[in-house]
């Protein structure tokens, strides 16, 4: 299922503030973009309609003439029997929507093709950042992370991973960001550029459980197990076998035996010091999104968090999937889970598949993948957990970017509750992410499910 069309206000050419020269430059930008690169038909149609608009002839265009002159239809073409023009015009609107949601989100002008017309319209892009943004930075000071609740013990290396991870994420993702983290419990300071996503009613509605909550916010990243072969006290080689579930699984794999023998059977030790690019970029995007919205944030390895910390803190988890222990402790029954084959539908409705199949080439930089976004209650029902799960590294980045994007937020709100716009507290969304050269280029809604608290959890909450 494709994303709904974005609704921009339609502005006639005669009333548009930007001139024709700016509009021509924007059309050239569209025609040269990656979004339109693979579609000669849409490029030809866009160029034809733009030129007709610029010379004042677009109001006289008919479906028949567009078919002949833009699509190369024969003189015998009959619009009543052949819907090619209408179909291509609809595809052009969708392609424009895709472009401005991704590649052209900061272009100076938004170009549209209003429904039922062949006249191009355009207007200034409200998401365009300032042309000469000042170099002044915004400083957000975050208080010390609260101590673990009584009766629980914070893992010894949790503080260290929080501080090291945020530094790595920000340094890797954006050179305009400087992070200063102390390894003690002293206050921490993040210095960021002011290019933070704008606030919209839909974004505020989606993220309301975290924005309005008094509970502390933890962004939890996953860093997988690597095997390090050591000689002379330092690792000479570090490698990872995708899909490894633990140290025993790693050392019993064929890859381990081959590498160990080829290196002379050196000492092998577990290594958790490396983080995938998807986690770095996703962590940065989320940190940037929340920087101006709330000041109390910390980072942690997802594997280091206890159930008590999930119960006492709001947590955003960027990981391939939730652990079975965490999932079983939540007072809600999930309808979708991410596994190696794709997104598994545990309780299919009529006409739904049991598995939304994921393309297998997880390592490719060009392709598409399915991602699962889950908004769930914490173990005691007092906090909220937001999870981004999937098999594709680039897809995880795309899912995080999508849920912090105003246009995609509008689509999600309409899908979750099209009548009132009020969204349920707990739900899961399956989306498809397309990516090129390791960069997400398009996100589209696939399906969703609203979740309800289990009866046991309701009785427990009432009893408390």
C-alpha positions in Angstrom: 0.0 0.0 0.0 1.4 3.4 -0.9 1.5 6.4 1.3 -1.4 8.9 1.1 -0.9 12.0 -1.0 0.4 15.0 0.9 -2.0 17.9 1.0 -0.3 21.2 0.3 -2.4 24.3 -0.3 -2.9 24.7 -4.1 -1.6 28.1 -5.3 -2.1 29.3 -8.8 0.8 30.5 -10.9 -0.3 34.1 -11.0 -0.4 34.3 -7.2 2.8 32.5 -6.4 5.5 34.6 -4.8 8.5 32.9 -6.3 9.1 33.7 -9.9 9.2 31.5 -13.0 13.0 31.4 -12.9 13.0 29.8 -9.5 10.3 27.4 -10.6 12.3 26.4 -13.7 15.3 25.8 -11.5 13.2 23.6 -9.2 11.9 21.6 -12.2 15.5 21.0 -13.4 16.3 19.9 -9.9 13.5 17.4 -9.9 14.4 16.0 -13.3 18.0 15.5 -12.3 17.1 13.8 -9.0 17.6 10.2 -8.0 13.8 9.9 -7.4 13.0 10.6 -11.0 16.1 9.0 -12.5 14.6 5.6 -13.3 11.3 6.8 -14.8 11.6 8.4 -18.3 7.8 8.5 -18.6 7.3 10.6 -15.5 10.3 12.9 -16.3 8.8 13.5 -19.8 5.4 14.2 -18.3 6.7 16.5 -15.7 8.8 18.5 -18.2 5.8 18.7 -20.6 3.3 20.0 -18.0 5.9 22.4 -16.6 6.6 24.0 -19.9 2.9 24.3 -20.7 2.4 26.0 -17.3 5.3 28.4 -17.8 4.0 29.5 -21.2 0.4 29.9 -19.9 -1.1 27.0 -22.0 -1.8 24.5 -19.1 -5.4 25.6 -18.6 -6.3 24.5 -22.1 -4.7 21.0 -21.8 -7.0 18.0 -22.3 -6.3 14.4 -21.5 -6.2 13.6 -25.2 -3.5 16.2 -26.0 -1.4 15.1 -23.0 -1.6 11.5 -24.2 -0.4 12.4 -27.7 2.2 15.1 -26.9 3.6 13.9 -23.5 3.1 10.1 -23.6 3.5 9.5 -27.3 0.0 8.0 -27.8 -1.2 7.4 -31.4 -3.9 9.6 -32.9 -6.4 6.8 -32.4 -5.9 7.1 -28.6 -9.2 7.3 -26.7 -9.1 8.5 -23.1 -12.4 6.7 -22.4 -10.8 3.4 -23.2 -7.2 4.0 -22.1 -6.6 5.5 -18.6 -2.8 5.9 -19.2 -2.8 9.7 -18.7 -4.7 9.5 -15.4 -2.5 6.7 -14.1 0.7 8.5 -15.0 -0.6 11.7 -13.5 -1.3 9.8 -10.3 2.1 8.3 -10.3 3.6 11.7 -10.8 1.8 13.0 -7.7 3.1 10.1 -5.7 6.7 10.5 -7.1 6.6 14.2 -6.1 5.4 13.2 -2.7 8.3 10.7 -2.4 10.8 13.3 -3.5 9.8 15.9 -1.0 9.5 13.4 1.9 13.1 12.3 1.3 15.6 13.7 -1.2 14.0 17.2 -1.6 12.7 17.8 1.9 14.8 21.0 2.2 14.5 22.3 -1.4 13.4 26.0 -1.6 10.2 25.2 -3.6 7.5 22.5 -3.4 6.1 21.6 -6.9 2.7 19.9 -7.1 0.2 18.6 -9.6 -3.2 19.3 -8.2 -5.7 16.5 -8.7 -8.0 17.0 -11.7 -5.7 19.5 -13.3 -2.7 19.5 -15.7 -1.3 22.8 -14.4 1.8 22.7 -12.2 1.6 24.6 -9.0 4.4 25.5 -6.6 5.0 27.4 -3.3 7.9 27.9 -0.8 8.9 24.9 1.2 8.1 25.5 4.9 10.7 22.8 5.8 13.6 24.6 4.1 16.3 25.6 6.7 17.6 29.1 6.7 20.0 29.8 3.8 22.7 31.3 6.0 22.0 29.8 9.4 24.1 31.3 12.1 26.8 29.3 13.7 25.4 29.9 17.1 24.6 26.6 18.9 22.0 25.5 21.3 23.3 24.1 24.6 21.1 21.5 26.3 22.2 20.5 29.7 20.9 17.2 31.0 20.8 16.3 34.6 22.5 13.3 36.0 20.7 10.0 35.3 18.7 8.9 38.4 20.1 6.0 40.3 18.7 2.5 39.8 15.6 1.9 41.9 16.0 0.3 45.3 16.3 -3.5 45.0 18.0 -3.4 41.6 21.6 -3.1 40.7 22.8 -1.0 37.8 25.2 -3.0 35.6 28.8 -1.9 36.3 29.6 -0.8 32.7 26.3 0.9 32.0 27.6 4.4 32.8 30.6 3.9 30.6 28.6 2.7 27.7 26.2 5.6 28.0 28.9 8.1 27.8 31.0 6.4 25.1 28.1 5.6 22.9 26.6 9.1 22.7 30.1 10.4 21.9 30.5 7.8 19.1 27.0 8.4 17.7 27.3 12.1 17.5 30.8 12.2 16.2 30.0 9.6 13.5 26.7 11.1 12.4 27.3 14.9 12.3 30.5 16.9 12.5 28.5 20.0 13.6 27.7 18.3 16.9 30.0 18.3 19.9 29.3 16.0 22.8 30.9 16.4 26.2 30.2 13.5 28.5 31.7 12.8 31.9 32.2 9.3 33.1 31.0 10.3 36.5 27.4 11.2 37.5 28.0 14.9 37.0 25.7 16.8 34.7 26.3 16.3 31.0 26.2 18.8 28.2 25.3 18.3 24.5 26.1 21.1 22.1 24.1 20.8 18.9 23.4 22.7 15.8 19.8 24.2 15.6 18.8 22.0 12.7 16.2 20.0 14.7 13.0 18.7 13.2 10.0 21.1 13.6 7.1 20.4 15.9 3.8 19.5 14.4 0.5 18.4 15.9 1.0 14.9 14.4 4.5 14.5 15.7 3.5 15.7 19.1 0.6 13.2 19.1 2.8 10.3 18.1 5.4 11.0 20.7 3.1 12.3 23.4 3.7 9.3 25.8 7.3 10.2 26.0 7.1 14.0 25.6 4.5 14.5 28.4 5.8 11.8 30.8 7.6 12.6 34.0 9.6 9.4 33.7 13.2 9.5 32.6 13.9 8.7 29.0 16.5 6.1 28.0 17.6 5.5 24.3 18.8 2.0 24.2 21.0 0.8 21.4 22.2 -2.7 20.5 25.9 -3.5 19.9 26.4 -7.1 18.9 28.9 -9.6 20.0 32.2 -9.6 18.1 35.0 -12.2 18.5 38.4 -10.8 19.1 41.6 -12.8 18.5 44.4 -11.5 20.7 48.2 -11.8 20.4 50.6 -10.0 22.6 47.8 -8.7 24.8 45.9 -6.7 22.1 43.4 -7.8 19.5 44.8 -8.4 16.1 41.4 -9.3 14.5 37.8 -8.6 15.4 35.0 -10.2 13.5 31.3 -10.8 13.8 29.1 -13.6 12.5 25.6 -12.3 11.8 22.9 -14.1 13.7 25.2 -15.2 16.6 23.1 -15.6 19.8 25.9 -15.8 22.3 29.5 -16.7 23.0 29.0 -20.5 22.8 27.3 -20.1 19.4 30.2 -17.9 18.2 33.0 -20.2 19.2 31.2 -23.3 17.8 30.7 -21.8 14.4 32.7 -23.0 11.3 34.0 -19.4 10.8 35.6 -19.4 14.3 37.4 -22.7 13.6 38.8 -21.6 10.3 40.0 -18.2 11.5 41.4 -19.6 14.7 43.5 -22.2 12.9 44.7 -19.7 10.3 45.9 -17.3 13.0 47.7 -20.0 15.0 44.9 -20.6 17.6 45.3 -17.3 19.5 43.3 -16.4 22.6 39.7 -15.4 21.7 37.7 -13.0 23.8 34.2 -11.5 23.4 34.2 -7.9 22.2 31.3 -5.4 22.6 33.2 -2.3 21.6 31.8 -2.0 18.1 28.4 -0.5 17.1 26.7 -0.8 13.7 26.2 2.3 11.7 22.4 1.9 11.9 22.5 2.2 15.7 24.9 5.2 15.5 22.8 7.2 13.1 19.5 6.2 14.6 20.7 7.1 18.1 21.8 10.5 16.8 18.5 11.2 15.0 16.5 10.4 18.2 18.9 12.4 20.4 18.5 15.4 18.1 14.7 15.0 17.9 14.3 15.0 21.7 17.1 17.6 22.5 14.7 20.6 22.5 11.7 18.7 23.6 12.9 17.3 26.9 16.2 17.6 28.8 16.5 14.3 30.7 17.9 11.7 28.3 20.5 9.0 28.7 21.9 6.2 26.5 22.4 2.6 27.4 23.1 -0.8 25.9 19.8 -2.6 25.5 21.3 -5.8 26.9 22.3 -3.9 30.1 18.8 -2.8 31.0 17.0 -4.7 33.7 13.2 -5.3 33.7 13.0 -2.8 36.7 14.6 -0.1 34.5 12.1 -0.8 31.8 9.4 -0.5 34.4 10.7 2.8 35.9 11.8 4.6 32.7 10.5 5.4 29.2 12.7 3.5 26.8 13.3 3.7 23.0 15.0 0.5 21.8 16.9 0.4 18.6 17.6 -3.3 18.2 16.8 -6.2 15.8 14.1 -7.5 18.2 13.1 -7.5 21.9 14.6 -10.2 24.1 12.1 -13.0 25.0 12.5 -12.1 28.7 11.5 -8.5 28.1 8.7 -9.3 25.7 7.1 -11.9 28.2 7.2 -9.3 31.0 5.1 -6.7 29.1 1.4 -6.4 29.9 0.4 -6.5 26.3 0.2 -9.2 23.6 2.1 -8.2 20.5 0.6 -9.1 17.1 3.8 -8.8 15.1 7.4 -9.8 15.8 10.5 -9.3 13.7 12.4 -12.5 12.8 14.9 -13.5 10.1 12.3 -14.1 7.4 10.6 -10.7 7.9 7.7 -9.5 10.1 5.7 -12.4 11.5 2.0 -11.9 11.9 1.1 -13.9 15.0 -2.7 -13.4 14.6 -3.5 -12.8 11.0 -6.8 -11.1 10.1 -8.8 -12.3 7.1 -6.7 -11.9 4.0 -3.5 -11.2 5.8 -0.3 -13.3 5.4 1.3 -15.1 8.3 4.6 -13.6 7.3 5.4 -10.3 5.6 8.4 -11.6 3.7 11.6 -9.5 3.9 14.1 -9.5 1.0 17.1 -11.7 2.0 20.0 -9.4 1.0 20.4 -7.7 4.4 24.0 -6.6 3.6 23.2 -4.9 0.3 23.3 -1.1 0.2 20.5 -0.9 -2.5 17.2 -2.5 -2.0 14.3 -2.5 0.4 13.3 -4.0 3.8 10.5 -4.3 6.3 10.6 -2.6 9.6 8.4 -3.0 12.7 7.7 0.0 15.0 6.1 -1.0 18.3 4.7 1.3 21.0 4.2 -0.8 24.1 3.6 -0.4 27.8 6.4 -1.0 30.3 6.3 -4.1 32.6 4.1 -2.3 35.2 2.1 -0.3 32.7 3.4 3.0 34.0 6.0 3.7 31.3 6.2 3.4 27.5 8.6 1.4 25.3 9.1 2.3 21.7 10.9 -0.3 19.6 12.4 -0.2 16.1 13.0 -3.7 14.9 14.1 -5.3 11.6 16.8 -7.1 9.6 18.2 -4.3 7.5 20.6 -1.8 8.9 19.5 0.9 6.5 15.9 0.1 7.2 16.3 0.8 10.9 17.6 4.3 10.0 14.7 4.8 7.7 12.2 3.8 10.3 13.6 6.2 12.9 13.7 9.0 10.3 10.1 8.2 9.2 8.7 8.5 12.7 10.4 11.8 13.3 9.3 13.2 9.9 6.2 15.5 9.8 4.8 14.1 6.5 5.0 10.5 7.6 3.6 11.4 11.0 0.5 12.7 9.3 0.1 9.4 7.5 0.5 7.4 10.7 -2.0 9.4 12.6 -4.6 9.1 9.8 -4.0 5.3 9.6 -4.3 4.8 13.4 -7.4 6.8 13.8 -8.7 8.5 10.6 -11.9 9.8 12.2 -10.7 11.7 15.3 -7.0 11.9 14.9 -6.5 10.6 18.4 -4.1 7.7 18.4 -4.3 4.7 20.7 -1.7 4.3 23.5 -0.3 1.0 22.2 0.1 -0.2 18.6 2.5 -1.7 16.0 3.2 -0.5 12.5 4.8 -2.4 9.7 6.5 -0.2 7.1 8.6 -0.7 4.0 11.9 1.2 3.6 13.6 1.6 0.2 17.3 2.6 0.3 20.0 3.4 -2.3 23.7 3.5 -1.6 23.0 2.9 2.0 20.7 5.9 2.3 16.9 5.5 3.0 15.0 7.1 0.1 11.4 6.2 0.6 9.1 4.9 3.3 5.6 3.5 2.8 3.0 2.2 5.2 2.1 -1.5 5.0 -0.2 -2.3 7.9 -0.8 -1.7 11.6 -2.5 -3.2 14.6 -3.9 -1.5 17.7 -2.9 -3.4 20.9 -4.8 -3.8 24.2 -3.6 -4.6 27.7 -4.0 -8.2 28.6 -6.6 -9.1 31.2 -4.0 -10.1 33.7 -2.3 -6.8 33.5 -5.5 -4.9 33.9 -6.3 -6.9 37.1 -2.8 -6.3 38.4 -2.9 -2.6 37.7 -6.3 -2.3 39.4 -5.0 -4.2 42.4 -2.1 -1.8 42.8 
